[in-house]
Amino acid sequence: MPGPRRRRGAEPEPPPGRRNRRPVKKKSKAKKILAWTAGGTAFVLVAVGTAGYLYLKHLEGNVTTTDVGDAAKDGFSKDDAFNILIIGTDKRTGKGNEGYGDKNSVGHADTNILLHVAKDRTNATALSIPRDLIVNVPDCETTQADGSKKIIAGTDGVRFNTSLGQEGRDPGCTMRTVKEVTGIEPDHFMMVDFNAVKTLTTAVGGVDVCLKHAVKDKDSHLDLPAGQSKIAGEQALAFVRTRHSWGNQGDLDRIKVQQQFMASLMRKMSSSDTLTSPTKLVKLAEAATKALTVDKGIGSVSTLKDVALELKKVPPKNISFLTVPVVDNPADGVVHKTVIVNPNTAPQVFDAIKNDVSFTEVKKKQKAAKDAAAARLKGSKSAPSEVRVRVLNGGAEAGSAQETLNWLQTDEGVLKSENAGNAPAELSRTTLEYAPDQAPQARELAALMGLPGSALKPGKSVTNSQGLPAMTLTLGKDFKGAGVSLTAPSKAPDVDGKSTADKVQCAS
């Protein structure tokens, strides 16, 4: 007969003859397996970690760095907007490249893209700068092989591509030229030569391109049918080099094709086909690090990884490709070989990029930030005579703080203001910090100076030289002069030929 049922939760009845001893619990087989697995995993992680460290050191040795002095920033910030100048040179280094065109080229700035990545990572803008754009190349300090410094004299009225290589100019000279032309300051540069196009496209297993008509170009050796094709290596290089097969056979139409190629390469590099393939990722890491020459500020592999991860946050549909608006150079006469900046449309494009304005519709996150900034400007204002402020120079031209002080006191009646000297650190943008009870004063000063809502920083007041509470106005690198408005455009201008990285386009 079955024994009586025991209560739920009660200890099981010990076997006969062993009532005075508790049974010894044995580890279950599952727990043994778990213990072995945990130990094995830990060992694998240590092994992989060591191998990963050694591999990173190996990749570190692939990257070439150039000291461009103060033309580039010392490091990279994950929390700020950033500008990277991407330079493609026409230097014929690498196996099989000496046969292309001028084999003795010193390496001019043949392809140039200023990549701006927004602070909130909702969007990015890739601005192409034509190589045949007539510019003034400024004086440039370069670092020689022996560590000494040499200033290379600037040249007025020359092609943009001579900002690199010519007279021994380095990428820092090209960065300074970009600032001279656009007013936008590149933070870093990345430079590649002919070999980079071949190795990167091969590493990802080819890049998809589309042609509206078949092309057989004797100069670049590009030979592709109409429609979709996958290109890599020599054919990829021929695709970005060819000029006579597109549009009016000029550099501006080639730029459009290069932008289409870059968009396709971006899509391929971020595709699951690439990201889930360890073989492709290793090949891509090797190819990318060997292809790049960068400034010392981003010269480590870990920093380059950070840059890539920040860029990866931007949706492809919000990566805009556009070209500096230009017009034919009247100095060329009827034969138009060069171009100049369009004085009517280019400034709006430059201002939009400088002020972090997207050329695409972005998510609500950015709109909410703009709405919050605009709200700071709404409300009552103090009289100018009641505004108490300390003015600091945080990156503006020398003398800007005193110039602003004179203007505030003489022209605007802000008599309770003083020059507090230089700020502890430089700022890219002008800021006005104020305590909650100083909001009316802040709104009045913002209205007088044309400060955007984003410049107003709620915080705490400080005491001025008289021991009284005051706001702090720090003039940043964006400061344009006393009385000149800093209000950013709320919308980017329409630009002819704009495209985005998510769209497949066919070269024509």
Order of alpha helices (4+ residues) and beta strands (2+ residues): alpha-beta-beta-beta-beta-beta-beta-beta-beta-alpha-beta-alpha-beta-beta-beta-beta-alpha-alpha-alpha-alpha-beta-alpha-beta-beta-beta-alpha-alpha-beta-alpha-beta-beta-alpha-beta-beta-beta-beta
